[in-house]
């Protein structure tokens, strides 16, 4: 017996997407710029609904699982999706045609992301991943007359297809060896084995590679800078937050429900990937001249930190007696840092978009003297950069501290030390931008006008960065509920 | 959030909250409002003062359990930090003192600061300063207290340097900030030591653990000393007192506030709050008492020869803070707190009186330039007289009672040597108060502007008169009345009110002797103070410059600290910067340029990298 009310928010998002596409057909050309508000307020209503409905249970015989973890990610995606819509407004108005399709497709990718967080079976997860990806392929190439956008889209499609092939191949390996693709049954099958066979390891590696592509983990990251540079800016923001968070949600659920009993054996793979991702991402960010490429590499660096958390889901010392709270701590740290990274990145991208809309430039020197031309944007931008670098009082500090502390508690101290060194390096390139903002003079001193909606959004994101940085307790409570749902019954059996 | 948090003592958190909210409101909205938003700040502190009475009566009417509210702030694993408020008897006394004095000072400032360019900013700073001080006294854990403590430091910096376009004001603000920072560093280290030892920042838990032998004696010793160092810095104890006389560069109402209710009171409050800890190690108690006694005498002597009226009051403040610390050192926290309140009221009164004089005489401060003001400014003269007599310790003014309790405690806990020195200090106190009063208000006007002085306007007199009334009658609360067992017993559980009659008479005699001596020198001129000065030439000149403490600091900073700094700077430039930083920075950048070559922009190389990644991952699994 399926209770479809569990899927209510997803249905509503799909309905909203179709509604916008349909509306686009019928309304007059000059009314279309109001479609953004349909999308935004629609998402607001859905967010409101998701906050208050009870949704616990399974659908389709356990292919989709709904718990506090799902709810947490669903709400996170809805908020980030809403922010993406609102920061797209001026960009779409001024540079893109066909707003109806833009918002419609964006909502479909949001739907894919939301469903990924509840997927509890490999093929279901794959389909949802493709739902997310297909929309993004289109959106990346949405600037049709911009060759860079086209190039980005082609690269993204070809490499995305390659990564899909990897995932599918991995799934077939797992299915062939275990006879199931459901996370819970995988866990049971694994726990009866004394050790895993090479075939299973290959299957795991292939799935991780596919997810690594979505997350832009090194060496599956090569597409990211090119695509980030070519894609329309709001889509770049959505790529670096929404799509990554979706892959992360899937990875967390897959690892802690499917692979948990053999995770210790597979851990070195993740540790190595995390380490090289951190190093390569942060080092290459040092030499970038284009703000989008710089943010791409910086986000790769942040993925490195998140992967470090993923690798530390179980403690490295396999002595058998492990405090449960410590494991919970890593989960909390992962989600906390993801949320912190998400909001901060959105703030940074909004600043870049605002400047790009007015000047059409996206090299770092375009931001020279911004503090005089547009003090509010400069302020929010510099705060976002400080938050990304992990300076107090911003949320980036709190979440980084939390995550690093948790990973250190798991025994991966050398990895934490590496992460701290990389954070230090990252401060250099963040400060190069801050220098442009506040110290360098621009040749053009004309003030940049900013619309009221943008100011409001900037203020909101700024507030989130500060408030979560000073008083993260209420977010951590929500995170604790989400991770409790995931951990109960999964980890205790291992310990 | 239940309705509970808004009733009675539970509402205490609102008192600082109001002023803290008033700060940004005045800053951002003040310029659009009449009076530059000054009324917001005054309203906030006024409501705080009203709330104080609710809290007090709630407390007196049986709800006498200290109230404790806690909010989770950071919670990582087993490690938890909270923000919490503690409303107990000590904090209630402080709440009353702070809100009352701050309120009157702000009302006074309405007129005093009229016409200033940054009128609105001045009042928002007042709200900020009062709010952070109120936080200090309500904080239930040391970390929170430290935050608020630093905010108080910042507030004092901004207010002392309010006229920062005057070089001397900017210098004075810097001096105050840096000097108190020395103490603050000690405080921070002390707090960290205690946290390491007990795993908590909660004051009551720390004290509880220490009392039950949960903390090593040496730990208590060092942390207590370091915390006391913090109190010394804020409360201007010798030798960290140097910032206080210079702090006169701020507007006079600010001096009144700093000297009475906020900045310097924080140090005494902290010492009182931590006394249960200090008491565990007798050496600390003696140190506190000694530092207090030295400060008491030292600052009193300097006040005897200073001629700037505000600086005399400043040294008098230092001296009386010393007396309070002495009281803390003898274990009489009730008496210390009582003297803090009494002195706070009297000193605010004197400073505002001095403000009236300056307002009337074109900002003159040298007392020899006044003279004969009693005919020009009768009300100011009257209230100044009340303040002076109160501080000199003349019955039945409030200062007599608080000093008497301290003397009693010194006598009982420290013996005759301490008692006699303290009495000498009392003599000095009375002498400089009578000196400054007689020079300023009696005789003939010595200058034109003293001749043309006029009484201040009503809005400036109102706060001063109210302070005078309180200073006059406040001594009564020392006595038990009805259910109330006297002030000290209110603060200090188990304290029994008593008077040692002979000691009270001796102390009164000493005070009167001091006044008479001043009368002989400066009114009747039976003896020449100039002859005295030349007789003790070196001593006199030493006292005039505060016994060279500033010069010693200057010498240490110029010769020792700067030389060390240059040495370290050279090391930093050559070894750390050129080799370490630049070297590692260049190598990181170089490697980044090398790695960048992988990013070719060709799809097939990207695909190859991915395939390579798969093989690498499998290899990692194989190897480990």
Interface residues (C-beta under 8 A of the other chain):
Chain A: X154 X155 X158 X159 X162 X163 X166 X198 X201 X202 X205 X206 X208 X209 X212 X213 X218 X219 X220 X222 X223 X225 X226 X265 X266 X268 X269 X272 X273 X280 X283 X284 X286 X287 X325 X326 X329 X398 X402 X405 X406 X409 X425 X428 X471 X472 X473 X476
Chain B: X72 X73 X74 X75 X76 X77 X78 X585 X588 X589 X591 X592 X593 X595 X596 X598 X599 X601 X603 X605 X606 X607 X609 X610 X612 X613 X614 X616 X617 X618 X620 X621 X622 X623 X624
